[in-house]
Amino acid sequence: MKRIKWIFGLAAMVVTALACTGGTKPGLAMSSGDKPANGVAVKIDNFSFGPANITIPAGTTITWTNNDDVPHVVTSDDNKMFKSKALDTDDHFSFTFTKPGTYRYYCAIHPKMTAKIVVQ
Amino acid sequence: MADFIRDNINKDGIDRRGFLQCMAWAGTGALYTMHGGILKSLPLMQGAASGMNMAKMKGADFSFIQISDSHIGFSKEANPDVTATLQIAVDRINSSAAPPDFLLHTGDISQLSKPSEFDTAEQVLKGAKAGRIFYVPGEHDVLTDDGKQYLDRFGKDTKGKGWYSFDHKGAHFIGLVNVVDLKAGGLGSLGSDQLKWLQDDVRNLKSSTPVIVFAHIPLWAVYPEWGWGTDDSEQALGYLKRFGSVSVLNGHIHQIMQKVEGNVTFHTALSTAFPQPIPGTAPSPGPMKVPADHLRNVLGISHVNYVQGAHSLAIVDSPLA
């Protein structure tokens, strides 16, 4: 039983990896036109970022996908480093973190939504 | 709700017992009357046809309508045609026995601040038989250009990010903006510039002046866990403490709620687009899906009647059903 769960977990990870490296719609808010080579996906579900805390190596591209029926705006706490357009349902936004540090971010229109990325 | 009911202070024939009786036979709308800062509430039959409602209408010095959260551009399952339900709201306004002096739109006109969404909203609202429409922005209206587009279209002659005040037949109306420059982890925010303006704006008003404040996000802590409140609303309300009658009208939460605190009555309006869940009853405040034939029961507009002297503000929430 444990093994089955583990396999399902692995399958889910593969799907997640596919989701974040492929299927970027044209015209959406990507930081560059490239597909992220070292991609990590963050999902927006029910007014929260998931996972809310991530540790990644420098050079990793995070791609946020909005699964909610309402728009969200992914914004760094300093309002300068990164800020997405209003992401409608299924829209993506990507940003590549090149320097180590702790980066807190929130949704500019639902500021109760907060999360953190640690870049090593 | 029963906590808000008081005795028959103004001898208007509506006491607690009457209220409860009405509760038994109505249930789709609500009539709120305010007497000297005390809010009374009675549900109202759809169609605004109840005797109690008509009694309240009589003798009103003027009336206006609050409309909120049109979300033009939204097309998800909760309501695939928000333009149609906004049109029904306008039709409802136009079928009022007495035309309102004006409309207040308490924000989220659009879903994504798109020009086409604002165009559609303006086009539909233009059909309302009302003197003019006063707006305040919702967070959905300021998603691009730091709200410039909203200001160009709806915020001419306003201050700062779109706040302003005006007087109408002895009452002072204040439109506030609490959806911009929000801080990570926080709630709605008015900001120091707006607060300073507000303090100056009411400085020379007589304390007997009825004050009606309208803003998108509630100016009271409805449910901070979902962001339903405004961080610096206490300070704003502090400037209004000396006034004998203050009414605060908000949108944002897509459901009717009311609260009385001293001389301040808070009221939130229904949306014309989709309902949102009762605080804490869902994983998030996202749009609530209801059966299609029930949707119009949970959308609506608010008719507000003002009676000078009696300091009476009667708010009638009518569903679109």
Interface residues (C-beta under 8 A of the other chain):
Chain A: N46 F47 S48 D68 D69 V70 P71 V73 T75 D77 K85 A86 D88 T89 R104 Y105 Y106 A108 I109 H110 P111 K112 T114
Chain B: K76 E77 A78 Q111 L112 S113 E139 H140 L143 T144 V179 L182 K183 A184 G185 G186 L187 P224 E225 W226 G227 P283 S284 P285 G286 P287
